[in-house]
Amino acid sequence: MLEQVATVLEKLATYVDAVEFEKESALRESREKLADIFRDKFEEITGDTIDDDVLQKLSNADVDILAAFEKIAASNSADLGSPSDDMRDRSAPLTKKEASAAADEAFLDFIMGSGE
């Protein structure tokens, strides 16, 4: 009786391992694809290449992070590396009080969505 239970548990463990391996493979493939897309966009925009070590680290990152990087690169490709328009329109604060107020305003604009 115990041998049959052990056999069932072994088969269950084998099945679960196979399912988990498939999930991990699909996730790894998705990460690598997003990292390749980001690399291509980065090279297109900047003309620089990304080292293989950095690309490997990117492919190990969370899929949501890679998708966010790819979205940023796609939407801001012309402005990547240049100052934001927001900062060009503002004059430099002259006092600590003005700097603090400007930082508060910029943060609130960002949080409320108008500073995107």
C-alpha positions in Angstrom: 0.0 0.0 0.0 2.8 2.5 0.9 4.6 1.6 -2.3 1.5 2.6 -4.3 1.2 5.9 -2.5 4.9 6.5 -3.1 4.5 5.8 -6.8 1.6 8.1 -7.1 3.5 10.9 -5.3 6.5 10.4 -7.6 4.3 10.6 -10.6 2.6 13.7 -9.2 6.0 15.3 -8.5 7.2 14.5 -12.1 4.1 16.1 -13.5 4.3 19.2 -11.4 8.0 19.6 -12.3 7.2 19.3 -16.0 4.5 22.0 -15.8 6.7 24.3 -13.8 9.5 23.8 -16.3 7.2 24.7 -19.2 6.1 27.9 -17.3 9.7 28.9 -16.6 10.7 28.3 -20.2 7.9 30.4 -21.5 8.7 33.2 -19.0 12.5 33.0 -19.9 11.6 33.2 -23.6 9.4 36.2 -23.0 12.1 38.0 -21.0 14.7 37.3 -23.7 12.4 38.6 -26.4 11.7 41.8 -24.5 15.4 42.3 -23.7 16.2 41.9 -27.4 13.5 44.4 -28.4 14.9 46.9 -25.8 18.5 46.3 -27.0 17.5 47.0 -30.6 15.6 50.2 -29.7 18.5 51.3 -27.5 21.0 50.7 -30.3 18.8 52.4 -32.8 18.3 55.5 -30.7 21.7 56.0 -29.2 24.0 54.2 -31.7 25.7 52.4 -28.8 25.6 48.7 -28.1 24.6 47.0 -24.9 27.2 44.5 -23.6 26.2 40.9 -23.4 26.5 40.9 -19.6 24.1 43.8 -19.3 21.7 42.1 -21.8 21.9 38.9 -19.7 21.0 40.9 -16.6 18.1 42.5 -18.5 16.8 39.2 -19.6 16.7 38.0 -16.0 14.7 41.1 -14.9 11.0 41.0 -14.3 8.9 41.0 -17.5 6.9 44.1 -16.4 10.1 46.0 -15.9 11.4 45.1 -19.4 8.0 46.0 -20.9 8.2 49.4 -19.2 11.7 50.0 -20.5 10.6 49.0 -24.0 7.6 51.3 -23.8 9.7 54.3 -22.6 12.2 53.7 -25.4 9.4 53.5 -28.0 7.5 56.5 -26.8 10.5 58.9 -26.2 12.9 57.7 -28.8 13.6 61.2 -30.1 14.1 62.7 -26.7 16.0 59.8 -25.0 18.9 61.3 -23.2 17.8 64.9 -23.5 16.2 67.1 -20.8 12.5 66.9 -20.5 10.4 69.7 -21.9 9.0 70.3 -18.4 12.4 71.4 -17.1 13.2 73.6 -20.1 10.1 75.7 -19.3 11.0 76.4 -15.7 13.3 79.1 -14.4 15.9 78.1 -11.9 14.9 78.7 -8.3 17.0 81.4 -6.5 16.4 80.4 -2.9 16.0 77.3 -0.9 12.3 78.1 -0.3 11.8 78.5 -4.1 13.7 75.2 -4.7 11.6 73.4 -2.2 8.3 74.8 -3.6 9.4 73.9 -7.1 10.3 70.4 -6.1 6.9 70.0 -4.3 5.1 71.3 -7.4 7.0 69.0 -9.7 6.3 66.0 -7.5 2.6 66.8 -7.3 2.4 67.3 -11.0 4.0 63.9 -11.5 1.8 62.2 -9.0 -1.4 63.7 -10.4 -0.4 62.7 -14.0 0.1 66.2 -15.5 3.9 65.9 -15.5 4.2 63.0 -17.8 
